[in-house]
Amino acid sequence: MAAEIKNTQRKLDDRERHVLVPPVDIYDAGEEYVLKAEMPGVEKQDLEITMNNNELEINAAVHGDDGADSALSYGEFRLFSYHRKFVVDDSVNSSAITAVLENGVLTLTLPKSEKVKPRKIEVMAG
């Protein structure tokens, strides 16, 4: 049991190296794309979203009580960081992207650029 506890503690100390790729759903909502990423435990201040050279990058760190004040007898609970990157083409107006984090779900709204938005063509009488 002591060896297992020591091994578990070593794994806990190494957790900073573990990064998860959050599961993502992307919807075409007509005027915009909506991206939803599941990122439990992430808080707003620990989330960084950047757009650079047509790459949308999501990074987040999860912080929590690691039990430093008590002796861990057995542990399976882990805190991980998140990372995901997407290539975004010119169909997205990158300057108008918005983000909302609520209950561990990140929702990004990526408005379509004017050139790809659906538009109605008026028919003229001839």
N, C-alpha and C positions, 0 to 999 in steps of 0.2 A: 504494500500500500504506500509506503514512504517513497519508493521509486516512482510510482505512478503520480503521486502528488508533486514530486520534484519535476518530472517530465511535463506535467500540466502547467506548472509555474513557468517553465522555460518557454512553452508555447504561448502563454499569455504575454511574456516579455517580447516575443517576436511578432505580435499581432500588427504592429505598425506597418509591416511589410505586406500585409494582406489587403488587396483591393478587390472589390466586387464590381461587376458590370451590372448595373440595375436593369431589370426588365422594363421594356418600353413599348408602348402602343402609340402609333401615329395615325391620326385621322385626317381625312380631307373634308373640311367643313365648308367647302365652296369658296368663300372669300379668304380663307386662311387654313393653315395646317395646325393641328393641335397635337402636341407631344405630351404624353403622360409617362412619368418615370416613377417607379416605386422605390423609395429610399427611406425606409423606416429608421428612426432615431436621428435623422438629420435636422439641425436647427438652422434657421435663416442665416445667422452669422457665420456658420461653418460651410456655407454653400457658395461656390464660385462658378459663374457661367460666363464664358467668353466667346466672342465671335471674331475670328481672325483668319483672313485669307480663305474665306468660304468654309471654314471649319468651325462648327459649333461644338464647344467642349464644356462638359459638366464635370466638376470636381466637388467632392464633399467629404468632410471628415466627421466621424461620429465620436463624441467624447462621452464618457460616463464614469460612474464609480467603478473603479477596478478592484475594490476590496482591499486597498492598501492598508487600511486600519485594522484588518482582521486576517487571520490565517486561513487561506483557502485549503479546504480538505479535498474537494473535488470540483472541477470546473469544466463546463461545456459552453457556457455563454461567451460569445465573442463580439467585440465591436470592430467593425471594418470601415474602411473608407470606400468611397464610390468613385468610379471614373467611367465616362462614356464620351465618345467623339463621333460626330456626324459630318459628312461633307454636304454642304448646302449649296445648291446651284442658284442661278440668278432669278429663279422663279419666286424667291422669297425676298421680301423687303427687310433686309437684316437690321436696318436702323429702327425698325418698329417692333422688334421682338419683345414680348413681355413674359414675365415669370411669376408664378404664384406657388408657394409651398404651403400645403395644408394637410395635416394628419399623415405625414410621411409620404405624400404624393406630390411630386413636382409637376406642374402643368405649365408648359411653354406654349405660347401662342405665336405662330410665325405667319404674319400676314403675307398674302401673295402680292407680288409686284403687279402693277397695273397691266403690264403686257401679257400676263397669263390669267388674269381674273376673267371669269366668264362674263360675257356682256351680251346684251340683247341687241339685235340688229333690227332696226326699223325698216319695214317694207314700204316703199313709196308706190303710189298708183302711177301707172305709166300711160 
